[in-house]
Amino acid sequence: MTSATRFSVILILPLTIVVVAFFLLPMAELFARSFVSRNGGITYAEILATPRYLSSLGATLIVAALTTVITLALSTLVGLLLARSRFPGRSLLLAVLTFPLAFPGVVVGFLVILLAGRQGLIGEVTRLATGEKLVFAYSMTGLLVGYLYFSIPRVLLTIVAAAEKLDPALEEAARSLGAGPWRVLSDIILPALRPAMLASGALAFATAMGAFGTAFTLATNIDVLPMVIYTEFTLNANIAMAAALSIVLGLITWLALAIARQASGASVAAAG
Amino acid sequence: MTSGVSISVAGVGKTFADGTQALRPVSIDVAAGEQLAILGPSGCGKTTLLRIIAGLEHPDRGGAVLFDGRDVTRLPIEKRNVGMVFQSYALFPNMSVIDNVAYGLRVRGMARQARHAEARRVLDMMRLSELSQRRIDQLSGGQRQRVALARALAMKPGVLLLDEPLTALDAALRDELRAEIDALLRSLEITTIYVTHDQAEAMVLGDRVIVMEKGGVAQAGSPRDIYFKPANTFVAGFIGSMNRIDGPITGGMLACPAGHLPVRAADAASASVRFRPESAKLVPAGQGGLTLEIERVHFLGATQRVYLRHAESGLALIVDGNSRLDLVPGTKVGLAVDPSNFIML
């Protein structure tokens, strides 16, 4: 072994130990424990046979997908606007729009309750207007609002950065060839932003799939997958089922990220 | 028969929102089928003028742009039928070469087969057929440039506007494409406005050249006029190299520290005469009016550029001449200039 390779080995050793001890070993344990259920059956078969698990999986997918679509639509619109215009207070607006990045899920949940909870702003306004209080904080809708709150800043920043890198001459060239604003948007700008939209969209989806803090704050009976895993693990002490559901959640999230990585060519990592 | 439109620019100026005046009001007429080059250093307003003609910028109040006599000042670019080639080419990376070229026809609603046939015809004309299925990132700089031109021409525009189309290419390719573009544009008889900071490009491609400086027109004329009869010191200095000698003129002779030169001018206490490096001739020391020392010689193949200096006064002149003449730096030479070659400003 040359001294150079020995040096490299010494440098990489700590990371190897950390990865094996804190990452690979628990993963292997989780995987190993996920097969045989408490009643001696196969956990994955039981997931497919239990409506509660299936409906929670479906609900989680729907909330994550809705979060992704709404976030992308809003962020692309606002992102393009922000990238193209220079006005006083622009950086302040950008800072305010990305402020929720600083909050953990618990705080986001708290904000949703302040907005749409039993004593919330929306409830007060609707009571005064219609006599009926509109409360949706403790439901899937509340959760969706919370996830939007949390994914819009991330996606927005990515879209703004990508849109600022676009050559303005691309749009001008399309216009010189007769394309009006909508054609330019659909034929030139959106295809150019596709990699950024895919990458940040996958991130939003993955984050929404796995987010726990917001759901936990809003209500303990919101049946999204991370909540079910928590319940199985802590309340029912059903470790095998919690492990199996974790693997399912992990696989879906990983798949979303992998597809996005494939399609965008850029590196995409889950966060949150 | 020409397919181009005539262009009239009347009192067009541009002041940006921050108060900078990029363009002082100018008026220019371009005949149908004419090739006009707009030449100037960066920041002279040439690109702003082009963008106003294109419809990408609005002129200040009072300015008007007319195509074939029709006022298009308020018409956006997508309604003007102008072909435009950008310095960055601005090819659409999400489309193949043929889809780029056919894009304008697609916007017009032409069916896929028809527009591809038409795009193929333009690609053939520009000898790009074998590239038609390529992605843009698979093309070289020169190929991109030609695809950008093909895309603009596929629309059969009445006006072709080119914004520094060759600037991003290396010198040899630039010369080749310059000749190719010139031949193509002349065969198409399309009205062309060509913006460049490169005087050789402007002189080759322009039937007429407009030299711009600091947001205004310094001179408009044929390449020959601009080179041999520059209207002012800016044009004289910007186009080609120019020598300048200052001194008093008495009895048809200009006196300077390096000697005397016959000039065709009235007596003056102080005057400046200018001449091109190729207008002067090196002669043996003592002959000719001036005597200077050879400082260095740049051999350029067909010609050589000789840098002369008068040590006592610091007067420096350049002379282009026969490259077969073997000149040694440090030796003294005489310089003769025919009085008809002087440019008096």
Interface residues (C-beta under 8 A of the other chain):
Chain A: D167 A169 L170 E172 A173 A174 R175 S176 L177 G178 A179 G180 R183 D187 I188 P191 A192 R194
Chain B: A54 L56 P76 I77 E78 K79 N81 V82 G83 M84 F86 Q87 S88 Y89 A90 L91 F92 P93 N94 Y103 G104 V107 R108 A148 R151 A152 M155
